[in-house]
Amino acid sequence: MIRFLGSGSSYLYGFFDQAWKEGMTKDEAEQLVVKAVSLAIARDGASGGVVRTVIINEEGVTRNFYPGDQLPLWHEELEPQNSLLDTWGAAATGPEPMSM
């Protein structure tokens, strides 16, 4: 189970709906969490700028800390896709007006 807490948590659900894959290893899942929280930090001015993870399993409890200067700049890795900004950029005159 993955839990999201904090002011940026609402930014995480859509990302996880797209990125989570069944059968991920513990390390893959933790790196996904770190990447997702860095997404929330980038969009939420109230976020603290660091990531703390806690893994609880049959091996015990593992706590990890990722300082802000070591968080991934994932947004530089991705090409925008199906974005409203892509639509606006494609039309020289701007978006089509809505018809009523």
DSSP file (Angstrom, degrees, kcal/mol; ACC not computed):
  #  RESIDUE AA STRUCTURE BP1 BP2  ACC     N-H-->O    O-->H-N    N-H-->O    O-->H-N    TCO  KAPPA ALPHA  PHI   PSI    X-CA   Y-CA   Z-CA
    1    1 A M              0   0    0      0, 0.0     2,-0.5     0, 0.0     0, 0.0   0.000 360.0 360.0 360.0 139.1    0.0    0.0    0.0
    2    2 A I        -     0   0    0      2,-0.0     2,-0.4    31,-0.0     0, 0.0  -0.961 360.0-165.3-115.2 132.1    1.2    3.5   -0.8
    3    3 A R        -     0   0    0     -2,-0.5     2,-0.5     2,-0.0     0, 0.0  -0.932   5.4-156.0-116.5 140.8    0.0    6.5    1.2
    4    4 A F        +     0   0    0     -2,-0.4     2,-0.3     2,-0.0     5,-0.0  -0.969  17.6 174.1-115.4 128.7    0.4   10.1    0.3
    5    5 A L        +     0   0    0     -2,-0.5     3,-0.2     4,-0.0     2,-0.1  -0.950  32.8  47.2-130.4 152.1    0.3   12.8    3.0
    6    6 A G  S >  S-     0   0    0     -2,-0.3     3,-1.5     1,-0.2     4,-0.3  -0.355  94.1 -58.9 109.7 173.2    0.9   16.5    2.9
    7    7 A S  T 3  S+     0   0    0      1,-0.3     3,-0.4    39,-0.1    -1,-0.2   0.753 129.9  49.2 -66.5 -25.9   -0.1   19.5    1.0
    8    8 A G  T >  S+     0   0    0     -3,-0.2     3,-1.6     1,-0.2     4,-0.3   0.397  79.9 100.9 -92.6   3.4    1.2   18.2   -2.4
    9    9 A S  G X> S+     0   0    0     -3,-1.5     3,-1.6     1,-0.3     4,-0.6   0.801  70.6  64.6 -63.1 -29.4   -0.4   14.8   -2.1
   10   10 A S  G 34 S+     0   0    0     -3,-0.4     4,-0.4    -4,-0.3    -1,-0.3   0.735  95.6  60.7 -66.9 -19.2   -3.3   15.7   -4.5
   11   11 A Y  G <> S+     0   0    0     -3,-1.6     4,-0.5     1,-0.2    -1,-0.3   0.632  97.3  62.1 -77.4 -13.4   -0.8   16.1   -7.3
   12   12 A L  H <> S+     0   0    0     -3,-1.6     4,-2.4    -4,-0.3     5,-0.2   0.771  81.6  73.4 -88.7 -27.3    0.3   12.5   -7.0
   13   13 A Y  H  X S+     0   0    0     -4,-0.6     4,-2.3    -3,-0.2     5,-0.1   0.901  98.7  44.8 -62.9 -45.7   -2.7   10.4   -7.8
   14   14 A G  H  > S+     0   0    0     -4,-0.4     4,-1.4     2,-0.2    -1,-0.2   0.892 112.5  53.1 -63.9 -39.4   -2.8   11.0  -11.5
   15   15 A F  H  X S+     0   0    0     -4,-0.5     4,-2.6     1,-0.2     5,-0.2   0.924 111.6  45.4 -61.0 -44.8    0.9   10.4  -11.8
   16   16 A F  H  X S+     0   0    0     -4,-2.4     4,-2.2     1,-0.2    -2,-0.2   0.860 105.6  59.9 -69.6 -34.8    0.6    7.0  -10.0
   17   17 A D  H  < S+     0   0    0     -4,-2.3    -1,-0.2    -5,-0.2    -2,-0.2   0.876 116.9  34.4 -57.3 -35.4   -2.4    6.0  -12.1
   18   18 A Q  H  < S+     0   0    0     -4,-1.4    -2,-0.2    -3,-0.2    -1,-0.2   0.857 126.0  36.4 -86.1 -38.8   -0.2    6.3  -15.1
   19   19 A A  H  < S+     0   0    0     -4,-2.6    -3,-0.2    -5,-0.2    -2,-0.2   0.721  86.0 101.0 -97.0 -23.7    3.2    5.2  -13.8
   20   20 A W     <  -     0   0    0     -4,-2.2     2,-0.4    -5,-0.2     9,-0.0  -0.417  50.1-169.6 -68.3 135.8    2.5    2.4  -11.3
   21   21 A K    >   -     0   0    0     -2,-0.1     3,-1.2     0, 0.0    -2,-0.0  -0.992  25.9-112.7-128.1 134.4    3.1   -1.1  -12.7
   22   22 A E  T 3  S+     0   0    0     -2,-0.4     0, 0.0     1,-0.2     0, 0.0  -0.348 100.5  28.2 -59.9 139.6    2.1   -4.4  -11.0
   23   23 A G  T 3  S+     0   0    0      1,-0.2    -1,-0.2    -2,-0.0     2,-0.0   0.602  79.7 160.0  85.4  12.8    5.2   -6.4   -9.9
   24   24 A M    <   -     0   0    0     -3,-1.2    -1,-0.2     1,-0.1     2,-0.1  -0.347  41.4-115.3 -64.6 147.7    7.6   -3.6   -9.4
   25   25 A T     >  -     0   0    0      1,-0.1     4,-2.6     4,-0.0     5,-0.2  -0.328  28.7-104.6 -74.0 167.0   10.6   -4.3   -7.2
   26   26 A K  H  > S+     0   0    0      1,-0.2     4,-2.4     2,-0.2     5,-0.2   0.914 123.3  48.2 -58.5 -43.5   10.9   -2.5   -3.9
   27   27 A D  H  > S+     0   0    0      2,-0.2     4,-2.4     1,-0.2    -1,-0.2   0.900 111.1  49.7 -66.4 -41.1   13.7   -0.3   -5.4
   28   28 A E  H  > S+     0   0    0      2,-0.2     4,-2.0     1,-0.2    -2,-0.2   0.919 112.5  48.2 -62.0 -43.5   11.6    0.5   -8.5
   29   29 A A  H  X S+     0   0    0     -4,-2.6     4,-2.2     2,-0.2    -2,-0.2   0.905 111.4  49.4 -65.5 -41.3    8.6    1.4   -6.3
   30   30 A E  H  X S+     0   0    0     -4,-2.4     4,-2.5    -5,-0.2    -1,-0.2   0.916 110.7  49.4 -65.8 -41.3   10.7    3.6   -4.0
   31   31 A Q  H  X S+     0   0    0     -4,-2.4     4,-2.3     1,-0.2    -1,-0.2   0.857 109.4  53.1 -65.5 -33.8   12.3    5.5   -7.0
   32   32 A L  H  X S+     0   0    0     -4,-2.0     4,-2.7     2,-0.2    -1,-0.2   0.914 109.1  49.3 -64.4 -42.3    8.8    6.0   -8.4
   33   33 A V  H  X S+     0   0    0     -4,-2.2     4,-2.8     2,-0.2     5,-0.2   0.923 110.6  49.8 -62.2 -44.8    7.7    7.5   -5.1
   34   34 A V  H  X S+     0   0    0     -4,-2.5     4,-2.0     1,-0.2    -2,-0.2   0.919 113.1  46.9 -60.8 -43.5   10.7    9.8   -5.0
   35   35 A K  H  X S+     0   0    0     -4,-2.3     4,-1.5     2,-0.2    -2,-0.2   0.913 113.1  49.2 -64.8 -42.1   10.0   10.9   -8.6
   36   36 A A  H  X S+     0   0    0     -4,-2.7     4,-1.9     1,-0.2    -2,-0.2   0.910 110.8  48.8 -65.2 -42.5    6.3   11.5   -7.8
   37   37 A V  H  X S+     0   0    0     -4,-2.8     4,-2.7     1,-0.2    -1,-0.2   0.868 106.8  56.0 -68.1 -34.2    7.0   13.5   -4.7
   38   38 A S  H  X S+     0   0    0     -4,-2.0     4,-2.0    -5,-0.2    -1,-0.2   0.862 105.4  54.2 -63.6 -32.8    9.5   15.6   -6.6
   39   39 A L  H  X S+     0   0    0     -4,-1.5     4,-1.0     2,-0.2    -2,-0.2   0.937 109.7  46.0 -60.6 -48.0    6.6   16.3   -9.0
   40   40 A A  H >X S+     0   0    0     -4,-1.9     4,-1.3     1,-0.2     3,-0.6   0.898 110.5  53.3 -64.0 -40.6    4.4   17.5   -6.1
   41   41 A I  H 3< S+     0   0    0     -4,-2.7     3,-0.4     1,-0.2     6,-0.2   0.905 106.4  53.2 -60.6 -41.2    7.3   19.6   -4.7
   42   42 A A  H 3< S+     0   0    0     -4,-2.0    -1,-0.2     1,-0.2    -2,-0.2   0.761 118.3  36.0 -65.7 -24.6    7.7   21.4   -8.0
   43   43 A R  H << S+     0   0    0     -4,-1.0     2,-0.6    -3,-0.6    -1,-0.2   0.497 107.3  69.3-107.6  -6.2    4.0   22.3   -8.1
   44   44 A D    ><  -     0   0    0     -4,-1.3     3,-1.7    -3,-0.4    -1,-0.1  -0.930  57.7-163.2-123.0 110.6    3.2   23.0   -4.5
   45   45 A G  T 3  S+     0   0    0     -2,-0.6    -1,-0.1     1,-0.3    -4,-0.1   0.660  90.6  57.9 -65.4 -16.1    4.7   26.1   -2.9
   46   46 A A  T 3  S+     0   0    0    -39,-0.0    -1,-0.3     2,-0.0   -39,-0.1   0.495  79.7 113.0 -93.4  -3.6    4.0   24.7    0.6
   47   47 A S  S <  S-     0   0    0     -3,-1.7   -41,-0.0    -6,-0.2    -6,-0.0  -0.358  71.1-127.9 -70.4 151.4    6.0   21.5    0.1
   48   48 A G        -     0   0    0      2,-0.2    20,-0.1     1,-0.1    -1,-0.1   0.615  33.6-120.4 -79.4 -13.6    9.2   21.2    2.2
   49   49 A G  S    S+     0   0    0      1,-0.3     2,-0.3    18,-0.1    22,-0.1   0.531  80.5  85.5  89.1   4.9   11.6   20.4   -0.6
   50   50 A V        -     0   0    0     17,-0.1     2,-0.4    18,-0.1    -1,-0.3  -0.910  65.4-135.1-132.0 162.8   12.8   17.0    0.7
   51   51 A V  E     -A   66   0A   0     15,-2.4    15,-3.1    -2,-0.3     2,-0.4  -0.977  15.3-174.5-121.0 131.3   11.5   13.4    0.4
   52   52 A R  E     -A   65   0A   0     -2,-0.4     2,-0.3    13,-0.2    13,-0.2  -0.993   8.4-170.2-120.3 128.4   11.3   10.9    3.2
   53   53 A T  E     -A   64   0A   0     11,-2.3    11,-2.5    -2,-0.4     2,-0.4  -0.894   8.7-164.3-116.8 150.1   10.2    7.4    2.5
   54   54 A V  E     -A   63   0A   0     -2,-0.3     2,-0.5     9,-0.2     9,-0.2  -0.987   4.2-165.2-132.3 122.6    9.4    4.6    4.9
   55   55 A I  E     -A   62   0A   0      7,-2.9     7,-2.6    -2,-0.4     2,-0.5  -0.939   4.9-172.5-109.4 124.0    9.3    1.0    3.7
   56   56 A I  E     +A   61   0A   0     -2,-0.5     2,-0.2     5,-0.2     5,-0.2  -0.967  27.1 127.6-119.2 117.1    7.6   -1.5    6.0
   57   57 A N  E >  S-A   60   0A   0      3,-2.4     3,-2.0    -2,-0.5    -2,-0.0  -0.800  74.9 -66.4-149.6-168.8    7.8   -5.2    5.1
   58   58 A E  T 3  S+     0   0    0      1,-0.3     3,-0.1    -2,-0.2    -2,-0.0   0.693 127.3  60.4 -64.3 -17.8    8.8   -8.5    6.5
   59   59 A E  T 3  S-     0   0    0      1,-0.3     2,-0.3     3,-0.0    -1,-0.3   0.583 116.3-109.4 -83.4 -10.6   12.4   -7.3    6.8
   60   60 A G  E <   -A   57   0A   0     -3,-2.0    -3,-2.4     2,-0.1     2,-0.5  -0.908  53.8 -30.9 122.0-150.2   11.4   -4.5    9.1
   61   61 A V  E     -A   56   0A   0     -2,-0.3     2,-0.5    -5,-0.2    -5,-0.2  -0.947  48.7-171.7-116.7 128.5   11.2   -0.8    8.7
   62   62 A T  E     -A   55   0A   0     -7,-2.6    -7,-2.9    -2,-0.5     2,-0.4  -0.982   3.4-166.0-121.9 124.2   13.5    1.2    6.4
   63   63 A R  E     -A   54   0A   0     -2,-0.5     2,-0.3    -9,-0.2    -9,-0.2  -0.921   7.2-174.8-110.1 133.8   13.6    5.0    6.5
   64   64 A N  E     -A   53   0A   0    -11,-2.5   -11,-2.3    -2,-0.4     2,-0.4  -0.957  10.2-155.9-128.5 148.7   15.3    6.9    3.7
   65   65 A F  E     -A   52   0A   0     -2,-0.3   -13,-0.2   -13,-0.2    -2,-0.0  -0.987   4.7-170.7-126.1 130.4   15.9   10.7    3.3
   66   66 A Y  E     -A   51   0A   0    -15,-3.1   -15,-2.4    -2,-0.4     5,-0.1  -0.943  18.2-143.4-122.1 106.7   16.4   12.4   -0.1
   67   67 A P    >   -     0   0    0      0, 0.0     3,-2.3     0, 0.0     4,-0.3  -0.305  26.9-108.1 -68.3 155.9   17.5   16.1    0.2
   68   68 A G  G >  S+     0   0    0      1,-0.3     3,-1.2     2,-0.2   -18,-0.1   0.796 116.3  59.3 -55.6 -34.7   16.2   18.6   -2.3
   69   69 A D  G 3  S+     0   0    0      1,-0.2    -1,-0.3     0, 0.0   -19,-0.1   0.546 107.0  49.0 -76.2  -3.4   19.4   19.0   -4.2
   70   70 A Q  G <  S+     0   0    0     -3,-2.3    -1,-0.2     2,-0.1    -2,-0.2   0.299  84.6 113.3-112.5   6.8   19.4   15.2   -4.9
   71   71 A L  S <  S-     0   0    0     -3,-1.2     2,-0.1    -4,-0.3   -36,-0.1  -0.514  75.4-100.5 -79.1 148.1   15.8   15.0   -6.2
   72   72 A P        -     0   0    0      0, 0.0     2,-1.0     0, 0.0     3,-0.2  -0.385  14.2-141.9 -68.0 142.2   15.3   14.1   -9.9
   73   73 A L    >   +     0   0    0      1,-0.2     3,-2.1    -2,-0.1     4,-0.3  -0.538  38.2 164.4 -95.0  63.6   14.5   16.9  -12.3
   74   74 A W  G >>  +     0   0    0     -2,-1.0     3,-1.9     1,-0.3     4,-0.8   0.762  60.7  69.9 -58.4 -30.3   12.1   14.5  -14.0
   75   75 A H  G 34 S+     0   0    0      1,-0.3    -1,-0.3    -3,-0.2     3,-0.2   0.738  94.2  57.1 -65.7 -19.2   10.4   17.2  -15.9
   76   76 A E  G <4 S+     0   0    0     -3,-2.1    -1,-0.3     1,-0.2    -2,-0.2   0.625 102.9  56.4 -80.9 -13.2   13.5   17.7  -18.0
   77   77 A E  T <4 S+     0   0    0     -3,-1.9     2,-0.3    -4,-0.3    -2,-0.2   0.701  97.0  74.6 -87.2 -21.9   13.3   14.0  -19.1
   78   78 A L     <  -     0   0    0     -4,-0.8     3,-0.0    -3,-0.2     0, 0.0  -0.731  68.2-139.7-106.5 141.0    9.8   14.0  -20.5
   79   79 A E        -     0   0    0     -2,-0.3     2,-0.1     1,-0.1    -2,-0.0  -0.768  39.0-105.3 -86.3 138.0    8.4   15.4  -23.7
   80   80 A P        -     0   0    0      0, 0.0     2,-0.4     0, 0.0    -1,-0.1  -0.411  42.6-171.6 -63.8 140.0    5.0   17.0  -23.3
   81   81 A Q        -     0   0    0      1,-0.1     3,-0.1    -2,-0.1     5,-0.0  -0.999  59.8  -8.6-138.5 133.9    2.2   14.9  -24.6
   82   82 A N  S    S+     0   0    0     -2,-0.4     2,-0.3     1,-0.2    -1,-0.1   0.864  89.5 156.5  51.8  41.6   -1.5   15.6  -25.1
   83   83 A S     >  -     0   0    0      1,-0.1     4,-1.7    -3,-0.0     3,-0.3  -0.723  55.1-130.1 -98.5 146.8   -1.1   18.9  -23.2
   84   84 A L  H  > S+     0   0    0     -2,-0.3     4,-2.2     1,-0.2     5,-0.2   0.858 113.2  58.1 -59.9 -34.4   -3.3   21.9  -23.6
   85   85 A L  H  > S+     0   0    0      1,-0.2     4,-2.4     2,-0.2    -1,-0.2   0.860 102.1  53.9 -64.7 -35.0   -0.1   23.9  -24.1
   86   86 A D  H  > S+     0   0    0     -3,-0.3     4,-1.6     2,-0.2    -1,-0.2   0.912 108.3  50.2 -62.3 -41.9    0.7   21.6  -27.1
   87   87 A T  H  X S+     0   0    0     -4,-1.7     4,-1.0     1,-0.2    -2,-0.2   0.921 111.7  46.9 -62.8 -45.3   -2.7   22.4  -28.6
   88   88 A W  H  < S+     0   0    0     -4,-2.2     3,-0.4     1,-0.2     6,-0.3   0.886 111.0  52.3 -64.9 -38.9   -2.2   26.2  -28.1
   89   89 A G  H  < S+     0   0    0     -4,-2.4    -1,-0.2     1,-0.2    -2,-0.2   0.809 105.1  56.3 -67.7 -28.5    1.3   26.0  -29.6
   90   90 A A  H  < S+     0   0    0     -4,-1.6     2,-0.7    -5,-0.1    -1,-0.2   0.767  99.4  65.2 -75.2 -25.6    0.1   24.2  -32.7
   91   91 A A    ><  -     0   0    0     -4,-1.0     3,-1.2    -3,-0.4    -1,-0.1  -0.876  68.2-158.5-103.8 116.8   -2.4   26.9  -33.6
   92   92 A A  T 3  S+     0   0    0     -2,-0.7    -1,-0.1     1,-0.3    -2,-0.0   0.806  94.8  46.3 -62.7 -29.1   -0.8   30.2  -34.5
   93   93 A T  T 3  S-     0   0    0      1,-0.3    -1,-0.3    -3,-0.1    -5,-0.1   0.471 117.0-110.3 -94.2  -1.7   -4.0   32.1  -33.7
   94   94 A G    <   -     0   0    0     -3,-1.2    -1,-0.3    -6,-0.3    -2,-0.0  -0.488  58.5 -21.9 102.2-175.5   -4.7   30.3  -30.4
   95   95 A P  S    S-     0   0    0      0, 0.0     3,-0.1     0, 0.0    -7,-0.1  -0.283  72.5 -98.3 -70.5 154.7   -7.3   27.9  -29.3
   96   96 A E        -     0   0    0      1,-0.1     2,-0.1     3,-0.0     3,-0.1  -0.467  44.3-108.8 -66.9 139.5  -10.6   27.5  -31.1
   97   97 A P        -     0   0    0      0, 0.0     2,-0.2     0, 0.0    -1,-0.1  -0.400  35.9-106.2 -68.4 150.1  -13.4   29.4  -29.4
   98   98 A M        -     0   0    0     -2,-0.1     2,-0.4    -3,-0.1     0, 0.0  -0.551  29.4-137.5 -75.4 140.0  -16.1   27.3  -27.7
   99   99 A S              0   0    0     -2,-0.2    -1,-0.0     1,-0.1    -3,-0.0  -0.790 360.0 360.0 -97.6 144.3  -19.4   27.1  -29.4
  100  100 A M              0   0    0     -2,-0.4    -1,-0.1     0, 0.0    -2,-0.0   0.387 360.0 360.0-106.1 360.0  -22.6   27.3  -27.4
